[in-house]
Amino acid sequence: MYIELKHLRTIRAIHQAGGLARAAEMLNITQSALSHQVAGLEDQAGMELFVRRSKPMRLSAAGHRMLKMADRILPEIDALEEEFAALRSGKTGRLHITLECHACYDWLFPVLEMFRRAWPEVDVDIRAGLAFDAMPALHREEVDLVISSDPSPLPGVIFHPLFDYHPTFVASAQNPLAGKDFITAEDFRDQVVISYPVSRDRLDLFSEVLTPARVEPRGHRTAELTAVILMLVGSNRGVAVLPDWVMREVKTSADYVTRPLGPEPVTKRMYAATREEDATRPYLAHFLRLARSEPVKLQRG
């Protein structure tokens, strides 16, 4: 079966329009040409893709399978076209970033290195000192982008979804919890938790697990660097919950164990917040595309 991008756009347009006439207008082709294209596609499939007896026109089971493919592929194609357009534009600008996420440096630096090569004229900087005042700093135009996992409706700010991640429990292989298949809130009562030095409401372990369950760990200590946290955990000084993208090395080490939080793993989403008027800048579109793809490579190891 030979499928072209125009076939996927046709399926999507007819589904959205509910009929051939309006879909033909959306695609800027004649209704006759659209009907001929649908007939040819159905001939290839060997089955009907639409239930023509209904109004509005509905997709058949086979049509829904093709629509699912269109919804997966066409946004990627559109994003690629935007990226190429951005690369051709040659515009300069400023991209000052602050993070509400200590562990994000692990994936941000590789992203910025690729971005710098594509946009050498864009002024890139990380404003780490503004992390605790990130959103007001965005409004004051002191920074242009905020990396955050806690979006909240703000006037004039757009939260661009980047990728999903799983906060993951990590402990020494000598820890008594190493024998469990998954970790619950109650398991932390006898543990010392090691985390980044930020408020509890910004730590996934507390916001998603411990605070809702009203559980307090036996102790809580902090460390600035991911490497230091993992070193302390490896020597059985405590346990930690870190994003899955920083686990790529410890997963293969006999000194550590990693476990999901709960029988159904906790899932969070990372966002990039920008001012609404900056959202269409070509270089920003390119950065967002990189920030959506590169962390996933780290998650997969």
URNOR-V731632 format. One record per pair of residues at least 12 apart in sequence whose ideal C-beta (glycine too) atoms are under 7 Angstrom apart, sorted by the first residue. I is the first residue (numbers start at 1). J is the second residue. Records with the same first field share a line. If there is no record, write none. Layout:
BEGIN
I: J, J
END
This chain:
BEGIN
1: 44, 45
2: 44
5: 77
7: 41
8: 69, 70, 73, 74
9: 27, 74
10: 27, 34, 37, 38
11: 49, 63, 66, 67, 70
12: 67, 70, 74
13: 26, 27
14: 50, 57
15: 59, 67
18: 56, 57
19: 56, 57
20: 34, 35
45: 62
47: 62
48: 60
49: 62, 63, 66
50: 63
79: 289
82: 285
83: 285, 286, 289
85: 282
86: 282, 283, 285, 286
87: 118, 286
89: 282
91: 282, 283
92: 121, 122
93: 122, 281, 283
94: 122, 123, 144
95: 122, 124, 144, 145, 283, 284, 287
96: 125, 127, 143, 144
97: 126, 127, 143, 145, 147
98: 127, 128, 130, 131, 134, 137, 143, 146
99: 131, 147
100: 131, 134, 146, 147, 148, 150, 202
101: 147, 148, 149
102: 196, 198
103: 226, 242, 243, 246
104: 147
106: 226, 245, 246, 298
107: 245, 294, 295, 298
108: 147
110: 294
111: 290, 291, 294
112: 124
114: 290
115: 286, 287, 290
118: 286
119: 283, 286
122: 283
127: 142, 143
130: 142, 143
134: 146, 148
135: 154
138: 157, 273, 275
144: 274, 278
145: 272, 273, 274
146: 273
147: 270, 272
148: 271, 273
149: 268, 269, 270, 271
151: 271
156: 275, 276
157: 273, 275, 276
158: 274, 276, 279
159: 271, 273
160: 271, 272, 274, 288
161: 269, 271
162: 270, 271, 272, 291, 292
163: 270, 292, 295, 296
164: 267, 268, 269
165: 243, 244, 245, 268, 270, 299
166: 244, 260, 265, 266, 267
167: 204, 205, 208, 241, 243, 261, 266, 268
168: 241, 242, 244, 247, 258, 260
169: 183, 239, 241, 258, 259, 261
170: 233, 239, 240, 242, 247, 250, 256, 258
171: 233, 239, 257
172: 233, 234, 236, 255, 256
173: 254, 255, 256, 257
174: 236
175: 236, 239
178: 257
180: 259
182: 259, 260, 262, 263
183: 259, 261
184: 262
185: 209, 210, 213, 215
186: 215
188: 210, 215, 217
189: 215, 217, 218
190: 218
191: 217, 218, 238, 239
192: 217, 218, 219, 221, 237, 238
193: 205, 217, 220, 238, 239, 240
194: 221, 223, 229, 232, 233, 238, 239, 240
195: 220, 222, 240
196: 222
197: 222, 224
204: 241, 266, 268
205: 241
208: 266
209: 261
221: 238
226: 242, 246
230: 250
233: 256
234: 255, 256
241: 261
244: 299
245: 295, 298, 299
248: 298, 301
251: 301
272: 288, 291
END
